[in-house]
């Protein structure tokens, strides 16, 4: 019984971790490329969940929402980068930081006006409600398995994009030195635009996937932004693999402490972060001072 | 602002790839470059020399798009390109190699060159969906550039693990990648040992047989045996331009290089 409980909780942690991974990957890729600390990332996550609510009410089809929401919010991200963030490049990192900080509040307020300040329910899609028995270990909610699978696929695609395609080569080079890319003849502004859109799209996907597991309310992005930063710091800024492992780690630690010491579960991830930073200040897979 | 600048090369002809016309650059009240007009002929190796502070770096920055001129025009095959974004200069066929190292240390030699190939071919962005054949063409083009500088055997090695001379050669391969109309080299032998310098000069001489090359060099002696045309800058102005023999006997050049404190020693 005890083993079963731990297994279920471990599994819950991995599902929670999957959301963290998607979220922190977006955060990390934007920071690694543009050098922008995106404080609106949690708001894009929340907007993703609400866009899902909207699409579901409109079409009643979860799968349609799953396809449309990342594209829609990704497009919103493109607009934000182009119109609001781009004019701030070359003025120091605090300008985009303050801008995205404010933008986060604006998005939350817009959602409050449109959908109300109370939370809204988000039902698990019928096909994925219920549970699956995994080899006698326990009875796992199908939806959480689905979230883990989607995250794994997205991570694999991202890795293929970065390591195996010519666009990935440009992104890897640009994370190192955008100036040289520009000299070589690459329109770096366009690369940054697309990377920001990709990052916000990932945040929206995370929000939508999290919606049936965690409550949907205008403030849902606030706490999760802190969690995403913790994951990014533990994994090491700018590292895809680091973010994935750290996300899982944080998810599992939070879930397991919730089992034994529920009142400590929020603090546990900060304790983990402190521990990692003491041993490896650059994070698990960080490159140290090299941006 | 346009004045014909004596002697030679002041008028652009059909053989002119790149021409500076009355080019100037001010930084606040400081005039870094004033009214320089030079035409660069296709297929020639031209060296731009001058003592420290002569405006060589500024001139180079303007011609490569790194800085925007305060006055004058830059014509690439007749079209005025001054004021365009830097990345467009590369796409239009002006490749530059830097005085400082400009490689991506974590990427392999091959990847460093391929980024440049991709950059120049970027206008055909629809190629994303054309897939493998285009990708293979990029790979082959990058390897061809590596072969030209003798680095093909090192293609899979990260740039950070190449020897200093090899890194400089790799930078030239990067500049060659997009088959540029014009190759701009900024002190390619800076910080090199005498042996490495000799190898680099041989490489440049070989490349220049079929290309238009512009070489900015501090050390006058190095370019005298190599360049077909020499442009001398002094205090932000064009002092002289002509063949190495003309320059060698040019009284003003002799005064600047030999008389005034030997700043151009080497």
Boltz contact constraints between the chains, C-beta under 6 A:
constraints:
  - contact:
      token1: [A, 166]
      token2: [B, 118]
      max_distance: 6.0
  - contact:
      token1: [A, 169]
      token2: [B, 111]
      max_distance: 6.0
  - contact:
      token1: [A, 169]
      token2: [B, 115]
      max_distance: 6.0
  - contact:
      token1: [A, 173]
      token2: [B, 104]
      max_distance: 6.0
  - contact:
      token1: [A, 173]
      token2: [B, 115]
      max_distance: 6.0
  - contact:
      token1: [A, 176]
      token2: [B, 104]
      max_distance: 6.0
  - contact:
      token1: [A, 180]
      token2: [B, 102]
      max_distance: 6.0
  - contact:
      token1: [A, 182]
      token2: [B, 86]
      max_distance: 6.0
  - contact:
      token1: [A, 182]
      token2: [B, 87]
      max_distance: 6.0
  - contact:
      token1: [A, 184]
      token2: [B, 90]
      max_distance: 6.0
  - contact:
      token1: [A, 184]
      token2: [B, 116]
      max_distance: 6.0
  - contact:
      token1: [A, 184]
      token2: [B, 119]
      max_distance: 6.0
  - contact:
      token1: [A, 185]
      token2: [B, 87]
      max_distance: 6.0
  - contact:
      token1: [A, 185]
      token2: [B, 90]
      max_distance: 6.0
  - contact:
      token1: [A, 185]
      token2: [B, 91]
      max_distance: 6.0
  - contact:
      token1: [A, 185]
      token2: [B, 119]
      max_distance: 6.0
  - contact:
      token1: [A, 185]
      token2: [B, 120]
      max_distance: 6.0
  - contact:
      token1: [A, 186]
      token2: [B, 87]
      max_distance: 6.0
  - contact:
      token1: [A, 186]
      token2: [B, 119]
      max_distance: 6.0
  - contact:
      token1: [A, 187]
      token2: [B, 87]
      max_distance: 6.0
